[in-house]
Amino acid sequence: MKILITGSEGYLGSYLVSYFNNKKFDVFGCDIFNKALKENYNYFKLDISDKDNLKKINKYKFDAIIHCAAKLAFEKNKSIIIKNNIVATKNIIEFIKQNNKGSKLLFISTASIFSENYNQRVHENSNKNFVDYYGSSKYKCENMIINSNLNYVIIRCPIILSHLRSGVLGIAYDLIKLNKRIPLLNNGENKFDAIDIDDLSEAIFITLKNSNKEIYNIGCDQELTFKKIFQYIIDKSNSKSKLLYLPKINLGQIFKILFYFNLSPLNSYHLTMLINNFRFDNSKLKSLGWSPKKNTYEEFLKSYENYINNKFFLRSKNTKKHNLGIIKLLYYFL
């Protein structure tokens, strides 16, 4: 099977390159970097937000395209998000229609299109509510794909977890390493979701083979709270950190201002994760024979250990240390 992975040099894309190589797929990839980190696949440097660039791969006929490339929630510039998410996805759709009729498009979407407090697990048809440009752009991409008349699969992901990922969790990881107190809004009791990168890769593999024109939510099926996760890491790492419980307060405008002026890597969507309940319902995906296998608590611990040992995949903002800005002042008071 011949597949193209967009964003093949990013956090998820690079992992999928290795995963599908191990499955003996004929793997192609594209990204904006001059050279691939790995030399075991067919790599093309091209920016898919310019449709003319896709002419470089016109001669190839792919059975499937896994569309991972995107600007993430850390990007503040709306026009950049539109270009790299919405325009790029439109170009991929047109590329398939013109050059790869019959190719399946698998789109990596996000849980950030659900930004309310959900007391029940979120189904594929639950109400959407996004609070940032990133969530809005991903939802628009979903609708473009659904209305394209292509054969597609859409997988909506919460936090994608592996030992390579730290992201904004690095803020808490630093506090644990320094034996500082960790402030938790809503007393750390709100539930959230995550998916291990191995479990996600298996879901992508299964849906490529067995699904057509469907949307799937994916999550770990474990009950996660920041209180439980951070306490688990503290205990396992013999840290002297303590949890500092704070009430559920609305810091939305403060988060927006600090994020806008590069004083903090946390945006409005990160705030919703810290105060609201959110868990995906996996039943639709499970009907295909998939189930999550990794222990999420252990994977968070591996992520912490990798972070404090300064081992990063430096091409992805999901894995390297963020500029903490004013947030770093917390280290002196906690």
VENBEL-V393511 format. One record per backbone hydrogen bond with DSSP energy under -0.5 kcal/mol. CO is the residue of the C=O (numbers start at 0). NH is the residue of the N-H. If there is no record, write none. Layout:
# VENBEL-V393511
CO;NH  CO;NH
This chain:
# VENBEL-V393511
0;2  0;25  1;62  1;63  2;27  3;5  3;65  4;7  4;29  5;67  6;9  9;13  10;14  11;15  12;16  13;17  14;18  15;19  16;20  17;21  18;22  19;24  20;23  24;26  25;2  26;41  27;4  28;43  29;6  29;7  30;45  40;42  41;28  43;30  43;45  45;47  46;49  48;50  49;52  49;53  50;53  51;54  52;55  53;56  54;57  56;59  59;61  62;103  63;3  64;66  64;105  65;5  65;67  66;107  71;74  75;77  76;80  77;81  78;82  79;83  80;84  80;85  81;85  81;86  82;87  84;88  85;89  86;90  87;91  88;92  89;93  90;94  91;95  92;96  93;97  94;98  94;99  95;99  99;102  102;150  103;64  103;105  104;106  104;152  105;66  106;108  106;154  108;156  109;112  110;113  112;114  112;128  115;117  116;118  121;280  122;125  128;114  131;135  132;136  133;137  134;138  135;139  136;140  137;141  138;142  139;143  140;144  141;145  142;146  144;147  144;149  145;148  149;151  150;104  151;212  151;213  152;106  153;155  153;215  154;108  154;156  155;217  156;110  158;160  158;194  160;196  161;164  163;312  165;168  166;169  167;170  168;171  168;172  169;173  170;174  171;175  172;176  173;177  174;179  175;178  180;182  181;243  183;186  183;245  184;187  185;188  187;226  189;225  190;277  191;223  192;158  193;219  194;160  195;199  196;200  197;201  198;202  199;203  200;204  201;205  202;206  203;207  204;208  205;209  206;210  213;153  215;155  217;157  221;223  223;191  224;228  225;229  226;230  227;231  228;232  229;233  230;234  231;235  232;236  233;237  233;238  234;237  241;181  242;244  243;183  245;186  246;185  246;248  248;250  250;254  251;255  252;256  253;257  254;258  255;259  256;260  257;262  257;263  258;261  262;325  262;326  266;270  267;271  268;272  269;273  270;273  270;274  271;275  276;117  278;121  279;281  281;285  282;286  284;287  284;289  285;288  293;295  294;298  295;299  296;300  297;301  298;302  299;303  300;304  301;305  302;306  303;307  304;308  305;310  306;309  309;311  311;313  312;315  315;318  315;319  317;165  317;166  321;323  323;326  324;327  325;328  326;329  327;330  328;331  328;332  329;332  329;333  333;180
